[in-house]
Amino acid sequence: MIALALVSAASAQTFHELTADIGRGFGDMMNRYAWSMASFGGKEYVGTWNVQFDYAGVAQAILSGQVDLESILSGQVDPLTFTGALASQGGEIWRHDGGGNWARVYDAPAADQGFRKMVVHNGAVYAASANYQAGATLLTSTDGTTWSALTGGPLGDAANTSVRTMLSHNGLLYVGTENTNGAELWTYNSASAAWTKRNTFAEDAAVAELAVYDGRMYAGTWDFTDSYKLHCSDDTNAWNDVTPVFPGSDSLSNLGVMQLRDFKGKLYLGTLNYVDGFTLLRSGTPDNAAAWEVITTDGMGDPDNAYTWASEEFAGKMYIGTFNHGLRGGLYAPLPIPLDGRAQLLASDNGTDWVTVIDDGFGSPFTYGIRTMIVNDEGRLVCGTASNFLVVDLLSELNRCGVSQKELYLCLADAMGEQCAAALLTELGAVRSGDWIGCQVYASDQIIPEPATLTLLVAGGLVPLLKRRRR
């Protein structure tokens, strides 16, 4: 295992909020996640996940036996278990028009809970939804204003409930689905509007990540009941299982691949793991299952860091945004549901030594994830956050049920202590006002210049140098 040095370096990178004027959730606290993001035509586009947890529905599911309470309390629960207990008004797509100006360019029907993946391909932007009723929707636009839905291929099949990954490669758009009957991988030819199925991964529930490295395509999958897989192909028709094997790998609860990223000549693989914390690996020969280096198997020393949720290369460093659920180390850890996870942003210039850039969810108690990251056309690192969808305006709900704030305080104080109970009630009051719930978008203060002619001062004077293009 690589010797890991994780230190605090809050001053390494600073950010400013792009959504400060419009407000959290773009003015709607149900827009919990900046679920997807792309830079297109010089502007940033953000697809939201618009949901709120239905506690009454979950209570009914527990009473009926549909959901096992013991599994919930232990944290060993299929993440798709609660999709039927989420109220939604439909995902949205927002465009950043500069400064504090945002415009909503698409408002989906309620069944399309949100837009999980967004990618630019052949002069158009594509946004894919999660829809657990009729199956995923895939929208496309050439101007960022008018959107149309594609048909055919994986679309229209209700079993393909979500598109988790897309990749533009060699003139084709690769699309990976979530399907509990067997995850599917398709290609779309935008010139002919033709779809081709490349593979069905029968033992996997989702194709979650795609990457091309050293001339081969890699597909990382999810398996909610077992463990992830990594598949490799030379031609995207025949696939080989090259899932990393290393000492102790069988004992880890890595359910899925969250990130595949080529950084400084090596392929990095990041997982999701609700029990141990995420695993991060790297390899220069990823087609060899035994040739992976282990960077961490415990969420960089914090088992609450369950996901490598987003990654990007910026200014010569690799950045990772985490999902931190707070069940073990959060302020309200005694509670059986995640409330106080704080998203972290980690950075490394060599993949071995990592610094903590952000460790508090950009200062918000219920921002438990950095969900998306891109480098925009201006040359800034842009991060979209995820706000805890389990947190609702609980005080109003309890008031409607005839439970007073004092009664709630006494109950919480008995379970977690007076100080924690008082702090939690204060934060829940902020939920009512919308101050601490809803996604946000931040941009780095640092800018990487566009490719240009730079000058180097040498003995003979100023010599022009061509700056290497940003990845």
Helices and strands as residue ranges (DSSP letters): E 5-8, G 10-12, E 15-17, G 24-27, E 31-40, E 43-50, E 52-53, H 55-64, H 69-74, G 81-85, E 86-87, E 92-96, E 102-107, E 114-121, E 124-130, E 138-141, E 148-149, E 162-169, E 172-178, E 183-189, E 194-201, E 206-213, E 216-222, E 230-233, E 240-241, G 249-251, E 256-263, E 266-272, E 280-283, E 293-296, E 305-314, E 317-324, E 345-348, E 353-358, G 361-363, E 367-375, E 381-387, H 394-400, H 405-416, H 418-433, E 441-444, E 453-458, E 461-466
